[in-house]
């Protein structure tokens, strides 16, 4: 016959009470944190899977933030270019140029020249639009000074510069080479297209070029006739021609001026068509960013759901487990009150 001593009973009771206490604390923490585990050791498999998902979520979220910022920038650029081609070029400059060619409006040629000059100035201002602290059409150097500037030549004529270079630079000159190099600038952004490098070189098709060079949209250089390709510069030259007309009769200062005005007005119309094509291409790139933003948002949401599915506890089940653990703990405390005090044999031991 085995004699169960009071000390033995107490040791067993204390051990059971400690287990009940630990179980209660674990159940309480699960309810409070709503997490299936509080350390890697509790569930290594789930913790490893959750870590991989969180790493993917972090990368996707970074791509989403970049895409959202870029999408807003491109949307603002689309609005700016729409104003240039619609309100200013087509709505003011083209109408003023065509009206100035009409002899019936001869007396108003000088004021029309003022409208053309104002239109060119407005284009410069719009093309200097900013998104945050960066100039939208500044190309890769978007944090410096305003990219477009109006300058005055020695003969009093005005011209436009882009990042300090005359936009009317003739082909073959050093300035023209600088302008052409600016149009080829890149500023790649990861928008979730599978950013890839080969031998340390970025695969351009795996990223999105976020650089917007203003002269790529409104032109630069000279054509075969020596006329500027830049829309604003064409307006300024037309403005100078109209301002040279007689203030009373509106007569042309020379036959050459009349011929130049006719030719430049035709080129202004062609320039507006080219800007429209550029705006259409820009709008297509903006639509791509919008699609990418939607895709990345859905991907981030799905990843978050998977993470929660692994890490987040079922609150109903957790509360039930906590209630049962608390019941067991309270029952253990009551059992303690029923344990007999130590016997004489326990003291003798």
C-alpha positions in Angstrom: 0.0 0.0 0.0 1.4 3.4 -1.1 1.1 6.2 1.4 0.4 9.6 -0.4 1.9 12.3 1.8 0.6 15.8 2.1 3.9 17.1 0.7 3.6 14.9 -2.3 0.1 16.1 -2.8 1.2 19.7 -2.4 4.0 19.3 -5.0 1.6 17.7 -7.5 -1.0 20.4 -6.8 1.6 23.2 -7.3 2.7 21.7 -10.5 -0.8 21.4 -11.8 -1.7 25.0 -10.6 1.4 26.3 -12.5 0.3 24.6 -15.7 -3.2 26.0 -15.3 -1.8 29.5 -14.7 0.5 29.3 -17.8 -2.5 28.0 -19.9 -4.6 30.9 -18.6 -1.9 33.5 -19.4 -1.4 32.1 -22.9 -5.1 32.2 -23.6 -5.4 35.7 -22.2 -2.5 36.9 -24.4 -4.1 35.3 -27.4 -7.3 37.2 -26.8 -5.5 40.5 -26.1 -3.1 40.3 -29.1 -5.4 38.3 -31.4 -2.3 36.5 -32.6 -1.9 32.8 -33.1 1.6 33.0 -31.7 3.8 35.4 -29.9 7.2 34.0 -30.8 8.8 32.1 -33.6 9.3 29.0 -31.4 5.6 28.6 -30.9 4.9 27.8 -34.6 8.0 27.9 -36.8 6.2 26.8 -39.9 3.5 29.5 -39.7 6.0 32.2 -38.6 8.3 31.4 -41.6 5.4 31.6 -44.1 4.2 34.8 -42.5 7.7 36.3 -42.8 7.8 35.5 -46.5 4.4 37.0 -47.0 5.3 40.1 -45.1 8.4 40.6 -47.1 6.3 40.4 -50.3 3.8 42.8 -48.8 6.5 45.3 -47.9 7.9 45.2 -51.4 4.4 45.5 -53.0 3.5 48.3 -50.7 6.7 50.2 -51.7 5.9 49.7 -55.4 2.3 50.8 -54.8 3.5 54.1 -53.1 5.9 54.8 -56.0 3.2 54.0 -58.5 0.6 56.3 -56.8 3.0 59.2 -56.7 4.1 58.7 -60.3 0.5 58.3 -61.4 -0.4 61.7 -59.8 2.6 63.3 -61.4 1.6 62.0 -64.9 -2.0 62.9 -64.4 -1.0 66.5 -63.6 1.3 66.5 -66.6 -1.6 65.3 -68.8 -3.8 68.2 -67.5 -1.0 70.7 -68.1 -0.3 69.5 -71.6 -4.1 69.5 -72.3 -4.2 73.2 -71.4 -1.2 73.9 -73.6 -2.6 72.3 -76.7 -6.3 73.2 -76.1 -6.7 76.5 -74.3 -3.5 78.2 -75.3 -2.3 76.8 -78.6 -5.6 75.9 -80.3 -7.9 78.3 -78.4 -5.8 81.5 -78.5 -2.6 81.3 -80.5 -3.9 79.6 -83.6 -7.0 81.7 -83.7 -5.0 84.9 -83.3 -2.5 83.8 -86.0 -5.2 83.0 -88.5 -7.1 86.2 -87.7 -3.8 88.2 -88.2 -3.4 86.7 -91.7 -6.9 87.9 -92.7 -6.7 91.4 -94.2 -10.1 92.2 -92.7 -8.4 92.1 -89.3 -5.3 94.1 -90.4 -5.8 96.9 -87.9 -5.8 94.4 -85.1 -2.5 92.7 -85.9 -0.5 94.4 -83.2 -2.9 93.5 -80.4 -3.0 90.0 -81.9 0.7 89.9 -81.6 0.3 90.7 -77.9 -2.1 87.7 -77.6 0.5 85.5 -79.2 3.2 86.7 -76.9 1.0 86.2 -73.8 0.2 82.6 -75.1 3.9 81.8 -75.3 4.5 83.2 -71.8 1.6 81.1 -70.5 3.0 78.0 -72.1 6.3 78.6 -70.4 4.5 79.0 -67.0 2.4 75.8 -67.5 5.4 73.8 -68.6 7.0 74.9 -65.4 4.3 73.2 -63.3 5.4 71.4 -60.2 4.3 68.3 -58.4 5.4 68.7 -54.8 8.8 70.3 -54.9 9.7 68.8 -58.3 9.2 70.4 -61.8 7.0 67.9 -63.7 8.7 68.6 -67.1 12.2 69.1 -65.7 13.4 65.7 -67.0 16.0 64.0 -64.7 16.9 67.4 -63.1 13.5 68.1 -61.7 14.6 69.6 -58.4 16.7 72.5 -59.8 15.4 75.8 -61.2 12.4 76.1 -63.4 13.3 74.3 -66.6 11.8 76.8 -69.1 12.8 80.4 -69.1 12.1 83.4 -71.3 15.3 85.3 -72.4 15.9 88.4 -74.5 18.5 88.5 -77.3 20.7 91.4 -78.1 18.4 92.6 -80.9 15.5 92.7 -78.4 13.8 89.5 -79.6 12.7 87.0 -77.0 13.4 83.3 -77.0 12.9 80.3 -74.8 15.5 78.3 -73.0 15.3 74.8 -71.5 17.6 74.2 -68.5 19.7 77.1 -69.7 20.0 76.0 -73.4 18.2 77.9 -76.3 15.5 75.6 -77.6 16.0 77.0 -81.1 19.6 75.5 -81.3 20.4 74.4 -84.8 21.1 70.8 -85.5 24.8 69.9 -85.4 25.6 72.5 -82.7 26.7 71.7 -79.2 23.5 73.1 -77.7 21.4 70.9 -80.0 23.4 67.9 -78.8 22.7 68.9 -75.2 18.9 69.2 -75.9 18.8 65.9 -77.6 20.6 64.2 -74.7 18.0 65.7 -72.3 15.2 64.1 -74.3 16.9 60.7 -73.7 17.1 61.0 -69.9 15.6 58.3 -67.8 14.5 58.0 -64.2 13.3 54.4 -63.7 10.8 53.5 -61.1 9.7 50.0 -59.9 5.9 49.8 -60.6 5.7 46.0 -60.1 6.7 45.0 -63.7 9.3 42.5 -62.5 12.3 44.7 -62.0 15.2 42.8 -63.5 19.0 43.3 -63.9 21.5 41.5 -66.1 25.1 41.8 -65.3 24.4 44.9 -63.1 22.4 46.6 -65.9 18.7 47.3 -65.5 16.4 45.9 -68.2 14.5 49.0 -69.2 11.3 47.1 -70.1 11.1 45.8 -66.5 10.8 49.3 -65.0 8.9 52.5 -65.8 10.7 55.7 -67.0 9.3 58.5 -64.9 11.3 61.3 -66.5 9.3 63.9 -68.4 11.4 66.2 -70.6 9.4 69.3 -71.5 11.0 69.9 -75.0 10.0 66.3 -76.0 6.4 67.6 -75.9 6.5 71.1 -77.3 9.6 70.7 -79.6 13.1 71.9 -79.9 15.7 72.7 -82.7 15.1 74.2 -86.1 13.6 72.7 -89.3 15.0 72.8 -92.8 13.7 76.4 -93.3 15.5 77.6 -90.2 12.2 78.0 -88.4 11.9 76.9 -84.7 10.1 73.6 -83.9 9.2 74.7 -80.4 5.6 75.8 -80.2 6.3 78.7 -77.9 9.1 80.0 -80.1 6.8 80.0 -83.2 4.3 82.1 -81.2 7.1 84.6 -80.2 8.2 84.9 -83.8 4.7 85.4 -85.1 4.2 88.0 -82.3 7.3 89.9 -83.4 6.0 89.9 -87.0 2.5 91.2 -86.1 4.0 93.9 -83.8 6.0 95.2 -86.7 2.8 95.9 -88.7 1.5 99.4 -89.0 -0.4 100.4 -85.8 -3.2 102.2 -87.8 -3.6 100.3 -91.1 -2.0 97.0 -90.0 0.1 96.9 -93.2 2.9 94.4 -93.2 6.3 95.8 -92.5 7.6 93.9 -95.5 6.5 91.2 -98.0 8.9 88.9 -96.3 7.1 89.3 -93.0 3.8 88.4 -94.7 5.4 85.3 -96.2 7.0 84.3 -92.9 3.7 84.8 -91.0 1.8 82.5 -93.4 4.5 79.9 -93.2 4.8 80.0 -89.4 1.0 79.9 -88.9 1.0 76.6 -90.9 3.8 75.3 -88.8 2.0 76.4 -85.6 -1.0 74.3 -86.7 1.3 71.3 -87.4 3.0 71.8 -84.0 -0.4 71.7 -82.3 -1.1 68.3 -84.0 2.3 67.0 -82.8 1.5 68.2 -79.2 -1.8 66.4 -79.5 0.0 63.2 -80.5 2.4 63.6 -77.5 -0.6 64.2 -75.2 -2.2 61.0 -76.4 1.0 59.0 -75.8 1.3 60.5 -72.3 -2.3 59.7 -71.5 -1.7 56.1 -72.5 1.3 55.9 -70.1 -0.9 57.4 -67.4 -3.5 54.8 -68.1 -0.9 52.1 -67.7 0.1 53.6 -64.3 -3.6 53.6 -63.2 -3.9 49.9 -64.2 -0.6 49.1 -62.3 -1.9 51.0 -59.2 -5.1 49.0 -59.3 -3.2 45.7 -59.7 -0.8 46.5 -56.9 -3.6 47.5 -54.6 -5.4 44.2 -55.2 -2.1 42.3 -54.7 -1.4 44.1 -51.4 -4.9 43.4 -50.2 -4.6 39.7 -51.0 -1.2 39.5 -49.3 -2.6 41.2 -46.2 -5.5 38.7 -46.1 -3.0 35.8 -46.3 -0.9 37.3 -43.5 -4.0 37.8 -41.3 -5.1 34.2 -42.1 -1.8 32.9 -40.6 -1.2 35.3 -37.8 -4.6 36.5 -36.7 -6.4 34.3 -34.2 -10.1 33.4 -34.4 -11.4 35.7 -31.8 -14.4 33.5 -31.0 -12.3 30.4 -30.5 -9.7 32.4 -28.5 -12.4 33.7 -26.1 -13.8 30.2 -25.7 -10.4 28.8 -24.9 -9.7 31.7 -22.5 -13.0 31.1 -20.7 -12.2 27.4 -20.3 -8.7 28.1 -19.1 -10.1 30.5 -16.5 -12.6 28.0 -15.4 -9.9 25.4 -14.9 -7.7 27.8 -13.0 -10.5 28.8 -10.7 -11.3 25.0 -10.2 -7.6 24.5 -9.3 -7.7 27.2 -6.7 -10.8 25.6 -5.1 -9.1 22.2 -5.0 -6.2 23.9 -3.1 -8.5 24.9 -0.4 -9.5 21.3 0.1 -6.0 19.9 0.5 -5.3 18.7 4.0 -2.6 20.2 6.1 0.6 18.3 6.6 0.3 15.2 8.8 2.6 14.0 11.6 4.3 11.5 9.3 5.2 14.4 6.9 6.9 16.2 9.8 8.7 13.0 10.8 10.1 12.6 7.2 
